[in-house]
Amino acid sequence: MIPQQQEPRATANRWHMWPDRICDSAIAVLDKAAERKPMDEKLLQVVDRQALKREITKTVELIQALELERLLSRQSWWYRFSGAELEERLKIEVASQKVSKAFGLLEHLSRDAVRRIELMRAERDGLVASIEVLDNAIDYARELLADGKRDDVFLLERFRSKLANLITIRAANEMAIQQIKLADDSLVALNDRFRQISTVLFPLWQQQLFAILNKPGRLSRRDRNVADFAACHEALERYFIAEARS
């Protein structure tokens, strides 16, 4: 009676139902561990931080184009009579509209940045989970190699090649996790600073400018609204210049 060939015996240890010797099924285990879904294509597009920084640089120029001093220097009766004072008010109004439009675009980019941050964190979580799978498969492969069972030289070389591939993938994933963390931290910090400006300082800047443009009579540097706006405008300009240079 010809004995039937037995399938590789499944282990009862932490490798669950994986084969206990090097064979095609064991190689399939390593192939399975190497599987990884492609990175979200949105993460391969232009980095939102660069787009945000680019628009911040443009906004600096728009803010600097708003010249309150020119309006304050044209408050005499002659400038008011000739219409020069009104002309300066209109110039500031147009300049402020451009700044507001720029902030609207920055708000859109900020929301895009939040979505990018969510994608990066999901990708990082996936890489962390994959490393756990890879570690398990690598330990399994090393244990089989340490058992000393050498049924087939060709299978052995394939198995070793698969193991080397897993080790390379694991190292690449570790590096990717660190790179994503750096990109995440940088974009979060930039976006947090912008959100603070957009939700606190910019609305105050708009309110003070509205009060100045709609104030009847002459404007003076001693006016409370003028002083408050000048302080807000200077703070806004400092923020954008610092961000553009960073």
Secondary structure, 3 states (H helix, E strand, C coil): CCCCCCCCCECCCCCCCCECCCCHHHHHHHHHHHCCCCCCHHHHCCCHHHHHHHHHHHHHHHHHCCCHHHHHCCCCHHHHHHCHHHHHHHHHHHHHHHHHHHHHHHHHHHHHHHHHHHHHHHHHHHHHHHHHHHHHHHHHHHHHHHHCCCCCHHHHHHHHHHHHHHHHHHHHHHHHHHHHHHHHHHHHHHHHHHHHHHHHHHHHHHHHHHHHHCCCCCCCCCCHHHHHHHHHHHHHHHHHHHHHHC
